[in-house]
Amino acid sequence: RGVSCACCPGFSCGKYGFNGLLFDRMQLSSAEAAPPVPAPTPSLSQVAAVVLGVFLFLGNASLACCMVLRVYPRESPNLIVASMTWSLMMYVCGNHALWLVTSPGLGGTMVELINSAKSLRSPYRYTTEMMWSIAFGLHKAADLLSHAYWFILMRFPLRLDHFLAACKHAEKYFPDFVSLGTLGRSLEVHVGRHLNRGDWVDSIAHSISGVLFLGWRWFLVSLVLAMALRLFLRGWCVAGIAKAKIIKR
């Protein structure tokens, strides 16, 4: 039998006796019957990072194959390699041409997504940061490989802009191994609102090669696609992460 106590006068306290044991069993049964808490689903930012990362990985691998074979994409014996290389060229040319007139560029947007993920209170915080870091690394690799591809293999012996831009990227990405000295410092001087001299050489080189390589029609398509990607990342992914941070607070 239960006993009365000061906290439950006239009633059997749940801490004692048979009633207490029954009460504990009821609590255990209700806990077991409660539905499991669903795991949080991946955000739109994570899905975008995966899709963009896979595209860049396949594009870089295809571009590397064309470099090894020393062929134009349309001369590649594999249709997938040709299509991915062509798509990567549109990605690189469109985004660099757009960077001449708008800021931040796609790379800057990726950096913003990485920094935003660091302050995100979510179980997927580190996963989101890692995904965008990988995508940003592949983005930089595509930029550097494109310069090397066009200058060395695409029969542009006088295109010193690609050679200079490739050297500048190599110095930026591998400062312990590559140094341009005075030339590198001169390229860091800003000309205009958001670009320095090296950025101008980089963007103009990609834009000219885009027109020569893709043709005007596909170059304009690449601009439209680059703008759509930029608006999507800034309007949905960056805004979604900011909204998630506000909700978590």
Secondary structure as UniProt FT lines:
FT   TURN            9..10
FT   TURN            14..15
FT   HELIX           17..33
FT   HELIX           44..69
FT   HELIX           73..75
FT   HELIX           79..99
FT   TURN            100..101
FT   HELIX           106..118
FT   TURN            123..124
FT   HELIX           125..148
FT   HELIX           149..153
FT   TURN            154..155
FT   TURN            157..158
FT   HELIX           160..173
FT   TURN            175..177
FT   HELIX           182..187
FT   HELIX           197..232
FT   HELIX           233..238
FT   HELIX           239..248
//
